[in-house]
Amino acid sequence: MPEKRSIKDLIDGLVDKDGLKTEVTVTLTNQTLTKIVLALLASGATIVIVAHITKNIFPNHQLTALQTDMSAIKSILKKQL
């Protein structure tokens, strides 16, 4: 089990007497990488689902108006022919 570190220890590792340390080593374990990949996949799926739901729940009024106009134009053309 990994050792628990406090926020103070993490900040002390990033800051010294001269200011911020520019060389910071980040260790990624397989478990961490798996969590990152799953989080990215979940967020991508959430974006797609929200976009799909938004598109279907909130109708596009311009598209509805265009469809009405097209129907009117078709009926006028049928009468003239």
Backbone hydrogen bonds in HBPLUS format (Angstrom, degrees):
<---DONOR---> <-ACCEPTOR-->    atom                        ^
c    i                          cat <-CA-CA->   ^        H-A-AA   ^      H-
h    n   atom  resd res      DA  || num        DHA   H-A  angle D-A-AA Bond
n    s   type  num  typ     dist DA aas  dist angle  dist       angle   num
A0010-LEU N   A0006-SER O   3.16 MM   4  6.53 156.4  2.22 148.0 154.4     1
A0011-ILE N   A0007-ILE O   2.86 MM   4  6.13 161.5  1.89 156.2 161.0     2
A0012-ASP N   A0008-LYS O   2.85 MM   4  6.00 158.3  1.90 147.1 153.8     3
A0013-GLY N   A0009-ASP O   3.02 MM   4  6.20 137.4  2.21 136.6 147.4     4
A0014-LEU N   A0011-ILE O   2.98 MM   3  5.09 139.6  2.14 100.2 112.2     5
A0015-VAL N   A0011-ILE O   2.92 MM   4  6.08 139.3  2.09 153.1 164.8     6
A0021-LYS N   A0014-LEU O   2.73 MM   7  5.40 169.1  1.74 163.0 159.9     7
A0016-ASP N   A0019-GLY O   2.90 MM   3  5.38 169.9  1.91 155.3 153.5     8
A0019-GLY N   A0016-ASP O   3.12 MM   3  5.38 159.3  2.17 110.4 116.9     9
A0033-LEU N   A0029-THR O   2.97 MM   4  6.25 165.4  1.99 156.4 160.0    10
A0034-THR N   A0030-ASN O   2.90 MM   4  6.04 154.6  1.96 145.8 153.1    11
A0035-LYS N   A0031-GLN O   3.00 MM   4  6.25 156.3  2.06 145.5 151.5    12
A0036-ILE N   A0032-THR O   2.95 MM   4  6.22 155.3  2.01 149.8 156.7    13
A0037-VAL N   A0033-LEU O   2.93 MM   4  6.14 165.4  1.95 152.5 155.9    14
A0038-LEU N   A0034-THR O   2.93 MM   4  6.09 166.1  1.95 151.9 156.0    15
A0039-ALA N   A0035-LYS O   2.91 MM   4  6.01 153.0  1.99 143.1 150.8    16
A0040-LEU N   A0036-ILE O   2.95 MM   4  6.20 155.7  2.01 148.8 155.2    17
A0041-LEU N   A0037-VAL O   2.94 MM   4  6.18 161.4  1.97 152.4 157.5    18
A0042-ALA N   A0038-LEU O   2.88 MM   4  6.00 160.6  1.92 147.0 152.8    19
A0043-SER N   A0039-ALA O   2.91 MM   4  6.05 157.6  1.96 145.5 151.6    20
A0044-GLY N   A0040-LEU O   2.96 MM   4  6.12 156.1  2.02 145.8 152.4    21
A0045-ALA N   A0041-LEU O   2.94 MM   4  6.15 162.2  1.97 150.0 154.8    22
A0046-THR N   A0042-ALA O   2.90 MM   4  6.05 153.2  1.98 145.0 152.8    23
A0047-ILE N   A0043-SER O   2.99 MM   4  6.18 154.7  2.06 145.0 151.0    24
A0048-VAL N   A0044-GLY O   3.07 MM   4  6.36 161.1  2.11 149.8 154.3    25
A0049-ILE N   A0045-ALA O   2.94 MM   4  6.13 163.6  1.97 150.7 155.4    26
A0050-VAL N   A0046-THR O   2.90 MM   4  6.02 166.5  1.92 152.4 156.1    27
A0051-ALA N   A0047-ILE O   2.95 MM   4  6.07 159.2  2.00 146.8 152.9    28
A0052-HIS N   A0048-VAL O   2.94 MM   4  6.11 158.7  1.99 148.1 154.1    29
A0053-ILE N   A0049-ILE O   2.88 MM   4  6.06 166.8  1.90 154.2 157.8    30
A0054-THR N   A0050-VAL O   2.87 MM   4  5.91 162.6  1.90 147.5 152.9    31
A0055-LYS N   A0051-ALA O   2.95 MM   4  6.05 156.5  2.00 144.0 150.5    32
A0056-ASN N   A0052-HIS O   3.06 MM   4  6.27 152.9  2.14 146.5 153.3    33
A0057-ILE N   A0053-ILE O   2.83 MM   4  5.87 151.0  1.91 153.6 161.2    34
A0058-PHE N   A0054-THR O   3.12 MM   4  5.82 164.4  2.15 141.2 146.1    35
A0064-THR N   A0060-ASN O   3.10 MM   4  6.41 156.1  2.16 148.5 155.3    36
A0065-ALA N   A0061-HIS O   2.94 MM   4  6.13 155.6  2.00 144.0 150.6    37
A0066-LEU N   A0062-GLN O   2.91 MM   4  6.15 155.6  1.97 147.1 153.7    38
A0067-GLN N   A0063-LEU O   2.95 MM   4  6.17 157.9  2.00 148.4 154.1    39
A0068-THR N   A0064-THR O   3.04 MM   4  6.27 153.7  2.11 145.9 152.7    40
A0069-ASP N   A0065-ALA O   2.95 MM   4  6.20 160.3  1.99 149.0 154.4    41
A0070-MET N   A0066-LEU O   2.85 MM   4  6.07 159.0  1.89 151.4 157.3    42
A0071-SER N   A0067-GLN O   3.03 MM   4  6.20 155.2  2.09 143.5 149.7    43
A0072-ALA N   A0068-THR O   2.99 MM   4  6.26 155.8  2.05 147.8 154.6    44
A0073-ILE N   A0069-ASP O   2.88 MM   4  6.14 159.1  1.92 152.4 158.1    45
A0074-LYS N   A0070-MET O   2.91 MM   4  6.10 160.0  1.95 149.4 154.7    46
A0075-SER N   A0071-SER O   3.00 MM   4  6.21 160.2  2.04 148.0 153.0    47
A0076-ILE N   A0072-ALA O   3.04 MM   4  6.24 156.9  2.09 148.6 154.8    48
A0077-LEU N   A0073-ILE O   2.94 MM   4  6.14 162.7  1.97 151.4 156.1    49
A0078-LYS N   A0074-LYS O   2.94 MM   4  6.14 152.9  2.01 147.9 155.3    50
A0079-LYS N   A0075-SER O   3.11 MM   4  6.30 151.5  2.20 142.3 149.2    51
A0080-GLN N   A0076-ILE O   3.07 MM   4  6.34 149.1  2.17 146.9 155.2    52
A0081-LEU N   A0077-LEU O   3.08 MM   4  6.25 140.9  2.24 143.7 153.0    53
